[in-house]
Amino acid sequence: MNSKCFDAQQIKAEALRLGFSACGIAKAEAVSINVDKAFSKWLDAKKHANMHYMCNHQDKRMDPRLLMEGTKSIISVALNYYPAQHLDTNEYQFAWYAYGKDYHDVMKAKLTALKTYLESISPYPIQSRIFCDTAPVLERYWAWKAGLGWIGKNTQLIIPKAGSSFFLGEIFIDADASQYDTPLPNRCGSCTNCIDHCPTNALEAPFTLNSARCLSYLTIEHREDIPLSEAQKMGKKIYGCDDCQRACPWNRFATPCQTQEFYPNDTFLQMKKEDWNALTEDQYKLIFKGSAVKRAKYSGIMRNIKAVQKED
């Protein structure tokens, strides 16, 4: 064991105390050759649609040690966002992860607290960086390497007896862990529920998502009109899509999140179709203040509403 080492169990205990649902630790190294090739193949096939940032810094995405010099360990955490209250199924639908406050802010605060704790117990200076969907990090891969779960056929991380409704985050650290976790085997078996229930056939094969057909991408990241072939399959979805998660048998184990910041506000829960149809930009700003929904912007939400109205 190297002299610069941290106690894995101490960090995991503190992560759970801070409210994280799971915590694991992986040794920092380049990703496997198969993952590297698969990612390059996915990009070459343009399955990232217009998310051009996915092509940037591929060297760092494939080797985290290039993202932070000296990185030896990656602490991976998961935070449950499965809602205790759901929107009325007769009304317009939002992805579960967007019910409450912006997960970037909530995760950053908790990760910063864990990082501060890690520094406070270390007998020597350490270098570390926190990440949560904000840098070229293969988050699901590292969560798998850290033993949190496995990557399902819908490309989501699935945690045993808990499901896939989790935000992920990481701390890169220039110290070894007293113990590293072991990746879990894939437990999807022969199940193809997620693929069978994808409304636009965006899941073209196990572990292969075509973003250009995915309603989550089209209703959030996409800035142009939604193609008619996909718009006709939106149903009542005006921000994101959880159909592959709803169909996954492992999500029968999902439990309501305990993070108050992710609780939806009453105004959001009580909105009816007619309210959304008449939504003003000021109302949008009020309802979604501090929310991840701001990524789609007011214009994007109204575009999505118009698209689903054509099919009502």
GUVOVO-861571 format. One record per residue (C-alpha): residue number from 0; residue in one letter; chain; x, y, z. Coordinates in steps of 0.05 Angstrom, whole numbers, plus 5000, padded with zeros to 4 digits. Layout:
<nodes>
@seq = NUM	type = a	mol = A	c1 = X	c2 = Y	c3 = Z
...
</nodes>
This chain:
<nodes>
@seq = 0	type = m	mol = A	c1 = 5000	c2 = 5000	c3 = 5000
@seq = 1	type = n	mol = A	c1 = 5026	c2 = 5069	c3 = 4981
@seq = 2	type = s	mol = A	c1 = 5037	c2 = 5120	c3 = 5036
@seq = 3	type = k	mol = A	c1 = 4985	c2 = 5166	c3 = 5005
@seq = 4	type = c	mol = A	c1 = 4922	c2 = 5127	c3 = 5018
@seq = 5	type = f	mol = A	c1 = 4851	c2 = 5140	c3 = 5044
@seq = 6	type = d	mol = A	c1 = 4803	c2 = 5095	c3 = 5083
@seq = 7	type = a	mol = A	c1 = 4750	c2 = 5071	c3 = 5034
@seq = 8	type = q	mol = A	c1 = 4701	c2 = 5051	c3 = 5088
@seq = 9	type = q	mol = A	c1 = 4705	c2 = 5119	c3 = 5121
@seq = 10	type = i	mol = A	c1 = 4689	c2 = 5154	c3 = 5056
@seq = 11	type = k	mol = A	c1 = 4631	c2 = 5107	c3 = 5041
@seq = 12	type = a	mol = A	c1 = 4601	c2 = 5118	c3 = 5110
@seq = 13	type = e	mol = A	c1 = 4605	c2 = 5193	c3 = 5102
@seq = 14	type = a	mol = A	c1 = 4574	c2 = 5190	c3 = 5033
@seq = 15	type = l	mol = A	c1 = 4514	c2 = 5154	c3 = 5061
@seq = 16	type = r	mol = A	c1 = 4510	c2 = 5203	c3 = 5119
@seq = 17	type = l	mol = A	c1 = 4507	c2 = 5260	c3 = 5069
@seq = 18	type = g	mol = A	c1 = 4447	c2 = 5227	c3 = 5036
@seq = 19	type = f	mol = A	c1 = 4478	c2 = 5191	c3 = 4977
@seq = 20	type = s	mol = A	c1 = 4444	c2 = 5126	c3 = 4960
@seq = 21	type = a	mol = A	c1 = 4508	c2 = 5088	c3 = 4942
@seq = 22	type = c	mol = A	c1 = 4583	c2 = 5098	c3 = 4940
@seq = 23	type = g	mol = A	c1 = 4639	c2 = 5057	c3 = 4909
@seq = 24	type = i	mol = A	c1 = 4711	c2 = 5067	c3 = 4890
@seq = 25	type = a	mol = A	c1 = 4749	c2 = 5046	c3 = 4828
@seq = 26	type = k	mol = A	c1 = 4822	c2 = 5049	c3 = 4810
@seq = 27	type = a	mol = A	c1 = 4835	c2 = 5103	c3 = 4758
@seq = 28	type = e	mol = A	c1 = 4859	c2 = 5075	c3 = 4692
@seq = 29	type = a	mol = A	c1 = 4843	c2 = 5078	c3 = 4618
@seq = 30	type = v	mol = A	c1 = 4776	c2 = 5047	c3 = 4600
@seq = 31	type = s	mol = A	c1 = 4775	c2 = 4979	c3 = 4568
@seq = 32	type = i	mol = A	c1 = 4793	c2 = 4973	c3 = 4495
@seq = 33	type = n	mol = A	c1 = 4723	c2 = 4946	c3 = 4480
@seq = 34	type = v	mol = A	c1 = 4690	c2 = 5007	c3 = 4511
@seq = 35	type = d	mol = A	c1 = 4737	c2 = 5054	c3 = 4474
@seq = 36	type = k	mol = A	c1 = 4721	c2 = 5021	c3 = 4408
@seq = 37	type = a	mol = A	c1 = 4646	c2 = 5019	c3 = 4421
@seq = 38	type = f	mol = A	c1 = 4645	c2 = 5093	c3 = 4438
@seq = 39	type = s	mol = A	c1 = 4684	c2 = 5111	c3 = 4375
@seq = 40	type = k	mol = A	c1 = 4637	c2 = 5068	c3 = 4333
@seq = 41	type = w	mol = A	c1 = 4577	c2 = 5103	c3 = 4364
@seq = 42	type = l	mol = A	c1 = 4606	c2 = 5171	c3 = 4347
@seq = 43	type = d	mol = A	c1 = 4625	c2 = 5150	c3 = 4277
@seq = 44	type = a	mol = A	c1 = 4553	c2 = 5127	c3 = 4265
@seq = 45	type = k	mol = A	c1 = 4529	c2 = 5197	c3 = 4286
@seq = 46	type = k	mol = A	c1 = 4485	c2 = 5167	c3 = 4340
@seq = 47	type = h	mol = A	c1 = 4502	c2 = 5226	c3 = 4385
@seq = 48	type = a	mol = A	c1 = 4458	c2 = 5269	c3 = 4339
@seq = 49	type = n	mol = A	c1 = 4476	c2 = 5343	c3 = 4347
@seq = 50	type = m	mol = A	c1 = 4510	c2 = 5335	c3 = 4415
@seq = 51	type = h	mol = A	c1 = 4576	c2 = 5354	c3 = 4384
@seq = 52	type = y	mol = A	c1 = 4609	c2 = 5362	c3 = 4452
@seq = 53	type = m	mol = A	c1 = 4609	c2 = 5286	c3 = 4456
@seq = 54	type = c	mol = A	c1 = 4665	c2 = 5287	c3 = 4405
@seq = 55	type = n	mol = A	c1 = 4709	c2 = 5334	c3 = 4446
@seq = 56	type = h	mol = A	c1 = 4765	c2 = 5311	c3 = 4492
@seq = 57	type = q	mol = A	c1 = 4756	c2 = 5238	c3 = 4474
@seq = 58	type = d	mol = A	c1 = 4826	c2 = 5223	c3 = 4500
@seq = 59	type = k	mol = A	c1 = 4806	c2 = 5249	c3 = 4569
@seq = 60	type = r	mol = A	c1 = 4739	c2 = 5213	c3 = 4566
@seq = 61	type = m	mol = A	c1 = 4776	c2 = 5148	c3 = 4554
@seq = 62	type = d	mol = A	c1 = 4829	c2 = 5159	c3 = 4607
@seq = 63	type = p	mol = A	c1 = 4809	c2 = 5200	c3 = 4670
@seq = 64	type = r	mol = A	c1 = 4882	c2 = 5208	c3 = 4689
@seq = 65	type = l	mol = A	c1 = 4887	c2 = 5258	c3 = 4632
@seq = 66	type = l	mol = A	c1 = 4828	c2 = 5298	c3 = 4660
@seq = 67	type = m	mol = A	c1 = 4863	c2 = 5309	c3 = 4727
@seq = 68	type = e	mol = A	c1 = 4937	c2 = 5296	c3 = 4729
@seq = 69	type = g	mol = A	c1 = 4957	c2 = 5247	c3 = 4784
@seq = 70	type = t	mol = A	c1 = 4888	c2 = 5216	c3 = 4791
@seq = 71	type = k	mol = A	c1 = 4893	c2 = 5148	c3 = 4824
@seq = 72	type = s	mol = A	c1 = 4823	c2 = 5134	c3 = 4849
@seq = 73	type = i	mol = A	c1 = 4752	c2 = 5151	c3 = 4827
@seq = 74	type = i	mol = A	c1 = 4698	c2 = 5155	c3 = 4881
@seq = 75	type = s	mol = A	c1 = 4631	c2 = 5144	c3 = 4848
@seq = 76	type = v	mol = A	c1 = 4565	c2 = 5162	c3 = 4882
@seq = 77	type = a	mol = A	c1 = 4491	c2 = 5155	c3 = 4865
@seq = 78	type = l	mol = A	c1 = 4432	c2 = 5196	c3 = 4889
@seq = 79	type = n	mol = A	c1 = 4360	c2 = 5172	c3 = 4883
@seq = 80	type = y	mol = A	c1 = 4310	c2 = 5217	c3 = 4847
@seq = 81	type = y	mol = A	c1 = 4250	c2 = 5170	c3 = 4841
@seq = 82	type = p	mol = A	c1 = 4190	c2 = 5215	c3 = 4857
@seq = 83	type = a	mol = A	c1 = 4143	c2 = 5202	c3 = 4915
@seq = 84	type = q	mol = A	c1 = 4088	c2 = 5240	c3 = 4878
@seq = 85	type = h	mol = A	c1 = 4076	c2 = 5232	c3 = 4803
@seq = 86	type = l	mol = A	c1 = 4042	c2 = 5278	c3 = 4754
@seq = 87	type = d	mol = A	c1 = 3970	c2 = 5260	c3 = 4737
@seq = 88	type = t	mol = A	c1 = 3975	c2 = 5211	c3 = 4678
@seq = 89	type = n	mol = A	c1 = 3921	c2 = 5251	c3 = 4642
@seq = 90	type = e	mol = A	c1 = 3964	c2 = 5313	c3 = 4641
@seq = 91	type = y	mol = A	c1 = 4029	c2 = 5330	c3 = 4604
@seq = 92	type = q	mol = A	c1 = 4089	c2 = 5291	c3 = 4629
@seq = 93	type = f	mol = A	c1 = 4159	c2 = 5310	c3 = 4650
@seq = 94	type = a	mol = A	c1 = 4217	c2 = 5263	c3 = 4662
@seq = 95	type = w	mol = A	c1 = 4223	c2 = 5243	c3 = 4735
@seq = 96	type = y	mol = A	c1 = 4292	c2 = 5273	c3 = 4743
@seq = 97	type = a	mol = A	c1 = 4264	c2 = 5342	c3 = 4727
@seq = 98	type = y	mol = A	c1 = 4209	c2 = 5344	c3 = 4780
@seq = 99	type = g	mol = A	c1 = 4251	c2 = 5383	c3 = 4830
@seq = 100	type = k	mol = A	c1 = 4312	c2 = 5427	c3 = 4833
@seq = 101	type = d	mol = A	c1 = 4371	c2 = 5422	c3 = 4785
@seq = 102	type = y	mol = A	c1 = 4410	c2 = 5360	c3 = 4802
@seq = 103	type = h	mol = A	c1 = 4475	c2 = 5393	c3 = 4782
@seq = 104	type = d	mol = A	c1 = 4469	c2 = 5441	c3 = 4840
@seq = 105	type = v	mol = A	c1 = 4446	c2 = 5389	c3 = 4891
@seq = 106	type = m	mol = A	c1 = 4499	c2 = 5339	c3 = 4871
@seq = 107	type = k	mol = A	c1 = 4553	c2 = 5391	c3 = 4870
@seq = 108	type = a	mol = A	c1 = 4537	c2 = 5412	c3 = 4941
@seq = 109	type = k	mol = A	c1 = 4538	c2 = 5341	c3 = 4967
@seq = 110	type = l	mol = A	c1 = 4601	c2 = 5323	c3 = 4929
@seq = 111	type = t	mol = A	c1 = 4635	c2 = 5385	c3 = 4955
@seq = 112	type = a	mol = A	c1 = 4616	c2 = 5365	c3 = 5026
@seq = 113	type = l	mol = A	c1 = 4645	c2 = 5295	c3 = 5015
@seq = 114	type = k	mol = A	c1 = 4708	c2 = 5325	c3 = 4984
@seq = 115	type = t	mol = A	c1 = 4716	c2 = 5371	c3 = 5044
@seq = 116	type = y	mol = A	c1 = 4709	c2 = 5313	c3 = 5091
@seq = 117	type = l	mol = A	c1 = 4760	c2 = 5273	c3 = 5052
@seq = 118	type = e	mol = A	c1 = 4809	c2 = 5331	c3 = 5057
@seq = 119	type = s	mol = A	c1 = 4795	c2 = 5340	c3 = 5132
@seq = 120	type = i	mol = A	c1 = 4813	c2 = 5268	c3 = 5150
@seq = 121	type = s	mol = A	c1 = 4874	c2 = 5264	c3 = 5106
@seq = 122	type = p	mol = A	c1 = 4941	c2 = 5268	c3 = 5142
@seq = 123	type = y	mol = A	c1 = 4973	c2 = 5296	c3 = 5079
@seq = 124	type = p	mol = A	c1 = 4954	c2 = 5345	c3 = 5024
@seq = 125	type = i	mol = A	c1 = 4911	c2 = 5315	c3 = 4970
@seq = 126	type = q	mol = A	c1 = 4887	c2 = 5339	c3 = 4902
@seq = 127	type = s	mol = A	c1 = 4816	c2 = 5324	c3 = 4881
@seq = 128	type = r	mol = A	c1 = 4761	c2 = 5347	c3 = 4833
@seq = 129	type = i	mol = A	c1 = 4686	c2 = 5335	c3 = 4833
@seq = 130	type = f	mol = A	c1 = 4644	c2 = 5320	c3 = 4772
@seq = 131	type = c	mol = A	c1 = 4570	c2 = 5312	c3 = 4757
@seq = 132	type = d	mol = A	c1 = 4552	c2 = 5311	c3 = 4684
@seq = 133	type = t	mol = A	c1 = 4598	c2 = 5371	c3 = 4673
@seq = 134	type = a	mol = A	c1 = 4660	c2 = 5342	c3 = 4641
@seq = 135	type = p	mol = A	c1 = 4682	c2 = 5286	c3 = 4593
@seq = 136	type = v	mol = A	c1 = 4672	c2 = 5230	c3 = 4643
@seq = 137	type = l	mol = A	c1 = 4640	c2 = 5163	c3 = 4627
@seq = 138	type = e	mol = A	c1 = 4598	c2 = 5166	c3 = 4690
@seq = 139	type = r	mol = A	c1 = 4559	c2 = 5101	c3 = 4682
@seq = 140	type = y	mol = A	c1 = 4623	c2 = 5063	c3 = 4665
@seq = 141	type = w	mol = A	c1 = 4658	c2 = 5087	c3 = 4728
@seq = 142	type = a	mol = A	c1 = 4596	c2 = 5074	c3 = 4770
@seq = 143	type = w	mol = A	c1 = 4598	c2 = 5003	c3 = 4743
@seq = 144	type = k	mol = A	c1 = 4673	c2 = 4997	c3 = 4756
@seq = 145	type = a	mol = A	c1 = 4661	c2 = 5022	c3 = 4827
@seq = 146	type = g	mol = A	c1 = 4611	c2 = 4965	c3 = 4839
@seq = 147	type = l	mol = A	c1 = 4547	c2 = 5007	c3 = 4843
@seq = 148	type = g	mol = A	c1 = 4510	c2 = 4968	c3 = 4790
@seq = 149	type = w	mol = A	c1 = 4513	c2 = 4948	c3 = 4717
@seq = 150	type = i	mol = A	c1 = 4497	c2 = 4984	c3 = 4652
@seq = 151	type = g	mol = A	c1 = 4430	c2 = 4958	c3 = 4626
@seq = 152	type = k	mol = A	c1 = 4407	c2 = 4947	c3 = 4555
@seq = 153	type = n	mol = A	c1 = 4375	c2 = 5017	c3 = 4557
@seq = 154	type = t	mol = A	c1 = 4445	c2 = 5045	c3 = 4572
@seq = 155	type = q	mol = A	c1 = 4423	c2 = 5066	c3 = 4643
@seq = 156	type = l	mol = A	c1 = 4460	c2 = 5046	c3 = 4705
@seq = 157	type = i	mol = A	c1 = 4418	c2 = 4995	c3 = 4743
@seq = 158	type = i	mol = A	c1 = 4430	c2 = 4987	c3 = 4818
@seq = 159	type = p	mol = A	c1 = 4410	c2 = 4919	c3 = 4847
@seq = 160	type = k	mol = A	c1 = 4344	c2 = 4921	c3 = 4886
@seq = 161	type = a	mol = A	c1 = 4339	c2 = 4995	c3 = 4872
@seq = 162	type = g	mol = A	c1 = 4330	c2 = 5008	c3 = 4798
@seq = 163	type = s	mol = A	c1 = 4358	c2 = 5063	c3 = 4752
@seq = 164	type = s	mol = A	c1 = 4329	c2 = 5129	c3 = 4778
@seq = 165	type = f	mol = A	c1 = 4395	c2 = 5156	c3 = 4803
@seq = 166	type = f	mol = A	c1 = 4440	c2 = 5216	c3 = 4790
@seq = 167	type = l	mol = A	c1 = 4513	c2 = 5200	c3 = 4787
@seq = 168	type = g	mol = A	c1 = 4574	c2 = 5239	c3 = 4808
@seq = 169	type = e	mol = A	c1 = 4649	c2 = 5229	c3 = 4818
@seq = 170	type = i	mol = A	c1 = 4708	c2 = 5253	c3 = 4858
@seq = 171	type = f	mol = A	c1 = 4776	c2 = 5244	c3 = 4826
@seq = 172	type = i	mol = A	c1 = 4832	c2 = 5239	c3 = 4877
@seq = 173	type = d	mol = A	c1 = 4907	c2 = 5233	c3 = 4874
@seq = 174	type = a	mol = A	c1 = 4910	c2 = 5179	c3 = 4928
@seq = 175	type = d	mol = A	c1 = 4900	c2 = 5104	c3 = 4931
@seq = 176	type = a	mol = A	c1 = 4840	c2 = 5074	c3 = 4967
@seq = 177	type = s	mol = A	c1 = 4850	c2 = 5024	c3 = 5022
@seq = 178	type = q	mol = A	c1 = 4804	c2 = 4979	c3 = 4983
@seq = 179	type = y	mol = A	c1 = 4773	c2 = 4980	c3 = 4913
@seq = 180	type = d	mol = A	c1 = 4706	c2 = 4953	c3 = 4892
@seq = 181	type = t	mol = A	c1 = 4691	c2 = 4900	c3 = 4841
@seq = 182	type = p	mol = A	c1 = 4645	c2 = 4911	c3 = 4780
@seq = 183	type = l	mol = A	c1 = 4579	c2 = 4873	c3 = 4781
@seq = 184	type = p	mol = A	c1 = 4559	c2 = 4825	c3 = 4726
@seq = 185	type = n	mol = A	c1 = 4502	c2 = 4847	c3 = 4680
@seq = 186	type = r	mol = A	c1 = 4436	c2 = 4820	c3 = 4706
@seq = 187	type = c	mol = A	c1 = 4390	c2 = 4840	c3 = 4649
@seq = 188	type = g	mol = A	c1 = 4388	c2 = 4768	c3 = 4625
@seq = 189	type = s	mol = A	c1 = 4344	c2 = 4757	c3 = 4565
@seq = 190	type = c	mol = A	c1 = 4297	c2 = 4815	c3 = 4583
@seq = 191	type = t	mol = A	c1 = 4285	c2 = 4866	c3 = 4527
@seq = 192	type = n	mol = A	c1 = 4229	c2 = 4905	c3 = 4560
@seq = 193	type = c	mol = A	c1 = 4265	c2 = 4972	c3 = 4553
@seq = 194	type = i	mol = A	c1 = 4278	c2 = 4960	c3 = 4478
@seq = 195	type = d	mol = A	c1 = 4207	c2 = 4936	c3 = 4466
@seq = 196	type = h	mol = A	c1 = 4176	c2 = 4996	c3 = 4501
@seq = 197	type = c	mol = A	c1 = 4218	c2 = 5051	c3 = 4471
@seq = 198	type = p	mol = A	c1 = 4165	c2 = 5092	c3 = 4434
@seq = 199	type = t	mol = A	c1 = 4210	c2 = 5114	c3 = 4377
@seq = 200	type = n	mol = A	c1 = 4255	c2 = 5053	c3 = 4372
@seq = 201	type = a	mol = A	c1 = 4314	c2 = 5096	c3 = 4393
@seq = 202	type = l	mol = A	c1 = 4342	c2 = 5035	c3 = 4429
@seq = 203	type = e	mol = A	c1 = 4363	c2 = 5002	c3 = 4364
@seq = 204	type = a	mol = A	c1 = 4396	c2 = 4943	c3 = 4399
@seq = 205	type = p	mol = A	c1 = 4419	c2 = 4924	c3 = 4469
@seq = 206	type = f	mol = A	c1 = 4465	c2 = 4979	c3 = 4496
@seq = 207	type = t	mol = A	c1 = 4457	c2 = 5021	c3 = 4432
@seq = 208	type = l	mol = A	c1 = 4418	c2 = 5086	c3 = 4435
@seq = 209	type = n	mol = A	c1 = 4406	c2 = 5129	c3 = 4373
@seq = 210	type = s	mol = A	c1 = 4400	c2 = 5198	c3 = 4404
@seq = 211	type = a	mol = A	c1 = 4369	c2 = 5228	c3 = 4342
@seq = 212	type = r	mol = A	c1 = 4307	c2 = 5186	c3 = 4354
@seq = 213	type = c	mol = A	c1 = 4305	c2 = 5190	c3 = 4430
@seq = 214	type = l	mol = A	c1 = 4249	c2 = 5233	c3 = 4459
@seq = 215	type = s	mol = A	c1 = 4293	c2 = 5255	c3 = 4517
@seq = 216	type = y	mol = A	c1 = 4343	c2 = 5284	c3 = 4468
@seq = 217	type = l	mol = A	c1 = 4291	c2 = 5313	c3 = 4421
@seq = 218	type = t	mol = A	c1 = 4250	c2 = 5348	c3 = 4475
@seq = 219	type = i	mol = A	c1 = 4310	c2 = 5375	c3 = 4514
@seq = 220	type = e	mol = A	c1 = 4375	c2 = 5380	c3 = 4475
@seq = 221	type = h	mol = A	c1 = 4348	c2 = 5387	c3 = 4404
@seq = 222	type = r	mol = A	c1 = 4337	c2 = 5460	c3 = 4383
@seq = 223	type = e	mol = A	c1 = 4300	c2 = 5451	c3 = 4317
@seq = 224	type = d	mol = A	c1 = 4230	c2 = 5425	c3 = 4303
@seq = 225	type = i	mol = A	c1 = 4219	c2 = 5354	c3 = 4326
@seq = 226	type = p	mol = A	c1 = 4215	c2 = 5307	c3 = 4266
@seq = 227	type = l	mol = A	c1 = 4143	c2 = 5287	c3 = 4251
@seq = 228	type = s	mol = A	c1 = 4158	c2 = 5212	c3 = 4256
@seq = 229	type = e	mol = A	c1 = 4181	c2 = 5221	c3 = 4329
@seq = 230	type = a	mol = A	c1 = 4132	c2 = 5277	c3 = 4347
@seq = 231	type = q	mol = A	c1 = 4074	c2 = 5230	c3 = 4331
@seq = 232	type = k	mol = A	c1 = 4099	c2 = 5184	c3 = 4386
@seq = 233	type = m	mol = A	c1 = 4108	c2 = 5235	c3 = 4442
@seq = 234	type = g	mol = A	c1 = 4041	c2 = 5220	c3 = 4474
@seq = 235	type = k	mol = A	c1 = 4037	c2 = 5270	c3 = 4532
@seq = 236	type = k	mol = A	c1 = 4112	c2 = 5278	c3 = 4541
@seq = 237	type = i	mol = A	c1 = 4135	c2 = 5351	c3 = 4538
@seq = 238	type = y	mol = A	c1 = 4202	c2 = 5343	c3 = 4573
@seq = 239	type = g	mol = A	c1 = 4241	c2 = 5278	c3 = 4570
@seq = 240	type = c	mol = A	c1 = 4218	c2 = 5206	c3 = 4570
@seq = 241	type = d	mol = A	c1 = 4221	c2 = 5152	c3 = 4623
@seq = 242	type = d	mol = A	c1 = 4189	c2 = 5095	c3 = 4583
@seq = 243	type = c	mol = A	c1 = 4251	c2 = 5051	c3 = 4583
@seq = 244	type = q	mol = A	c1 = 4257	c2 = 5060	c3 = 4658
@seq = 245	type = r	mol = A	c1 = 4183	c2 = 5047	c3 = 4670
@seq = 246	type = a	mol = A	c1 = 4189	c2 = 4982	c3 = 4631
@seq = 247	type = c	mol = A	c1 = 4250	c2 = 4957	c3 = 4668
@seq = 248	type = p	mol = A	c1 = 4233	c2 = 4902	c3 = 4719
@seq = 249	type = w	mol = A	c1 = 4288	c2 = 4926	c3 = 4766
@seq = 250	type = n	mol = A	c1 = 4250	c2 = 4991	c3 = 4777
@seq = 251	type = r	mol = A	c1 = 4196	c2 = 4954	c3 = 4815
@seq = 252	type = f	mol = A	c1 = 4246	c2 = 4961	c3 = 4872
@seq = 253	type = a	mol = A	c1 = 4249	c2 = 5037	c3 = 4865
@seq = 254	type = t	mol = A	c1 = 4234	c2 = 5075	c3 = 4929
@seq = 255	type = p	mol = A	c1 = 4215	c2 = 5149	c3 = 4936
@seq = 256	type = c	mol = A	c1 = 4274	c2 = 5195	c3 = 4942
@seq = 257	type = q	mol = A	c1 = 4289	c2 = 5228	c3 = 5009
@seq = 258	type = t	mol = A	c1 = 4324	c2 = 5290	c3 = 4981
@seq = 259	type = q	mol = A	c1 = 4277	c2 = 5348	c3 = 4993
@seq = 260	type = e	mol = A	c1 = 4307	c2 = 5389	c3 = 4936
@seq = 261	type = f	mol = A	c1 = 4280	c2 = 5337	c3 = 4887
@seq = 262	type = y	mol = A	c1 = 4208	c2 = 5343	c3 = 4913
@seq = 263	type = p	mol = A	c1 = 4163	c2 = 5377	c3 = 4862
@seq = 264	type = n	mol = A	c1 = 4129	c2 = 5442	c3 = 4882
@seq = 265	type = d	mol = A	c1 = 4053	c2 = 5445	c3 = 4887
@seq = 266	type = t	mol = A	c1 = 4045	c2 = 5491	c3 = 4827
@seq = 267	type = f	mol = A	c1 = 4082	c2 = 5442	c3 = 4782
@seq = 268	type = l	mol = A	c1 = 4040	c2 = 5383	c3 = 4807
@seq = 269	type = q	mol = A	c1 = 3974	c2 = 5420	c3 = 4798
@seq = 270	type = m	mol = A	c1 = 3986	c2 = 5445	c3 = 4727
@seq = 271	type = k	mol = A	c1 = 3933	c2 = 5423	c3 = 4676
@seq = 272	type = k	mol = A	c1 = 3939	c2 = 5419	c3 = 4601
@seq = 273	type = e	mol = A	c1 = 3903	c2 = 5485	c3 = 4593
@seq = 274	type = d	mol = A	c1 = 3952	c2 = 5517	c3 = 4641
@seq = 275	type = w	mol = A	c1 = 4012	c2 = 5492	c3 = 4602
@seq = 276	type = n	mol = A	c1 = 3981	c2 = 5512	c3 = 4536
@seq = 277	type = a	mol = A	c1 = 3973	c2 = 5584	c3 = 4561
@seq = 278	type = l	mol = A	c1 = 4041	c2 = 5585	c3 = 4597
@seq = 279	type = t	mol = A	c1 = 4076	c2 = 5653	c3 = 4594
@seq = 280	type = e	mol = A	c1 = 4151	c2 = 5661	c3 = 4598
@seq = 281	type = d	mol = A	c1 = 4145	c2 = 5694	c3 = 4667
@seq = 282	type = q	mol = A	c1 = 4105	c2 = 5635	c3 = 4692
@seq = 283	type = y	mol = A	c1 = 4157	c2 = 5588	c3 = 4663
@seq = 284	type = k	mol = A	c1 = 4213	c2 = 5624	c3 = 4700
@seq = 285	type = l	mol = A	c1 = 4174	c2 = 5622	c3 = 4765
@seq = 286	type = i	mol = A	c1 = 4155	c2 = 5548	c3 = 4762
@seq = 287	type = f	mol = A	c1 = 4224	c2 = 5525	c3 = 4740
@seq = 288	type = k	mol = A	c1 = 4269	c2 = 5571	c3 = 4780
@seq = 289	type = g	mol = A	c1 = 4330	c2 = 5531	c3 = 4798
@seq = 290	type = s	mol = A	c1 = 4306	c2 = 5472	c3 = 4756
@seq = 291	type = a	mol = A	c1 = 4341	c2 = 5430	c3 = 4703
@seq = 292	type = v	mol = A	c1 = 4281	c2 = 5444	c3 = 4657
@seq = 293	type = k	mol = A	c1 = 4314	c2 = 5511	c3 = 4641
@seq = 294	type = r	mol = A	c1 = 4359	c2 = 5472	c3 = 4594
@seq = 295	type = a	mol = A	c1 = 4302	c2 = 5465	c3 = 4544
@seq = 296	type = k	mol = A	c1 = 4285	c2 = 5539	c3 = 4552
@seq = 297	type = y	mol = A	c1 = 4215	c2 = 5568	c3 = 4547
@seq = 298	type = s	mol = A	c1 = 4215	c2 = 5564	c3 = 4472
@seq = 299	type = g	mol = A	c1 = 4232	c2 = 5490	c3 = 4475
@seq = 300	type = i	mol = A	c1 = 4176	c2 = 5474	c3 = 4523
@seq = 301	type = m	mol = A	c1 = 4125	c2 = 5512	c3 = 4480
@seq = 302	type = r	mol = A	c1 = 4151	c2 = 5476	c3 = 4418
@seq = 303	type = n	mol = A	c1 = 4141	c2 = 5409	c3 = 4453
@seq = 304	type = i	mol = A	c1 = 4071	c2 = 5429	c3 = 4475
@seq = 305	type = k	mol = A	c1 = 4052	c2 = 5447	c3 = 4404
@seq = 306	type = a	mol = A	c1 = 4079	c2 = 5381	c3 = 4380
@seq = 307	type = v	mol = A	c1 = 4037	c2 = 5339	c3 = 4428
@seq = 308	type = q	mol = A	c1 = 3975	c2 = 5382	c3 = 4416
@seq = 309	type = k	mol = A	c1 = 3975	c2 = 5361	c3 = 4343
@seq = 310	type = e	mol = A	c1 = 3964	c2 = 5289	c3 = 4366
@seq = 311	type = d	mol = A	c1 = 3913	c2 = 5303	c3 = 4421
</nodes>
